[in-house]
Amino acid sequence: DAGVIQSPRHEVTEMGQEVTLRCKPISGHNSLFWYRQTMMRGLELLIYFNNNVPIDDSGMPEDRFSAKMPNASFSTLKIQPSEPRDSAVYFCASSFSGRKAQPQHFGDGTRLSIL
Amino acid sequence: EDKVVQSPLSLVVHEGDTVTLNCSYEVTNFRSLLWYKQEKKAPTFLFMLTSSGIEKKSGRLSSILDKKELFSILNITATQTGDSAIYLCAVEPSLGGGSEKLVFGKGTKLTVNP
């Protein structure tokens, strides 16, 4: 079974450039989550969607960050313009949202370096 | 503010030892507590606990939840070098009926030496 698929695996770019991270959730899952992981702050939720609708974006650092989910099988996280402090590993996770609690499953992440 | 605190932050043991990892939490409305293992890449799911006192077990790993005292433990018996990883504890707040965001602890870095 295919898990959560993220691309690219690594991204190195100069500050000021636009960065787009992509995620394909597990088929059948209806909730999608974007996390950022750093040594200092650990894993932090940025935004999550339920049935393609953004539910909570309170973790998005600032207006330079935006996320979309145009359909049930694809989501993007965009940073424009990027800054060195955005360097981190970005994870996408998905789960099935229902009455019974279900675990989130994570992709392998995108390691982002902003020079 | 919802909070998850894990201890110890790091732990070094020898193969064959038994370890106990701790997770305490504060959350407005509790739905579940999850344990993940993170090696080089994605956190991989280990256990989800929703009820107090019921032990979840998978091979040499087991976990239990105490909702009165607001903590959980993850036990690993007869540790192996392959158990070396960061173990993450997360709490899912809300009783809304749908998936909600996870609040993660900083993790416990376990190193198992041969």
HADDOCK unambig.tbl for C-alpha pairs under 7 A between the chains (distance, minus, plus):
assign (segid A and resid 31 and name CA) (segid B and resid 99 and name CA) 6.76 0.50 0.50
assign (segid A and resid 42 and name CA) (segid B and resid 106 and name CA) 5.29 0.50 0.50
assign (segid A and resid 43 and name CA) (segid B and resid 104 and name CA) 6.20 0.50 0.50
assign (segid A and resid 45 and name CA) (segid B and resid 101 and name CA) 6.93 0.50 0.50
assign (segid A and resid 97 and name CA) (segid B and resid 98 and name CA) 4.75 0.50 0.50
assign (segid A and resid 97 and name CA) (segid B and resid 99 and name CA) 4.61 0.50 0.50
assign (segid A and resid 98 and name CA) (segid B and resid 97 and name CA) 6.04 0.50 0.50
assign (segid A and resid 98 and name CA) (segid B and resid 98 and name CA) 4.96 0.50 0.50
assign (segid A and resid 98 and name CA) (segid B and resid 99 and name CA) 6.84 0.50 0.50
assign (segid A and resid 99 and name CA) (segid B and resid 97 and name CA) 4.63 0.50 0.50
assign (segid A and resid 99 and name CA) (segid B and resid 98 and name CA) 6.08 0.50 0.50
assign (segid A and resid 101 and name CA) (segid B and resid 99 and name CA) 6.93 0.50 0.50
assign (segid A and resid 103 and name CA) (segid B and resid 48 and name CA) 6.84 0.50 0.50
assign (segid A and resid 105 and name CA) (segid B and resid 45 and name CA) 6.81 0.50 0.50
assign (segid A and resid 106 and name CA) (segid B and resid 42 and name CA) 5.75 0.50 0.50
assign (segid A and resid 106 and name CA) (segid B and resid 43 and name CA) 6.21 0.50 0.50
assign (segid A and resid 106 and name CA) (segid B and resid 44 and name CA) 6.96 0.50 0.50
assign (segid A and resid 107 and name CA) (segid B and resid 42 and name CA) 5.76 0.50 0.50
assign (segid A and resid 108 and name CA) (segid B and resid 41 and name CA) 5.24 0.50 0.50
assign (segid A and resid 108 and name CA) (segid B and resid 42 and name CA) 4.49 0.50 0.50
assign (segid A and resid 109 and name CA) (segid B and resid 41 and name CA) 6.90 0.50 0.50
assign (segid A and resid 109 and name CA) (segid B and resid 42 and name CA) 6.47 0.50 0.50
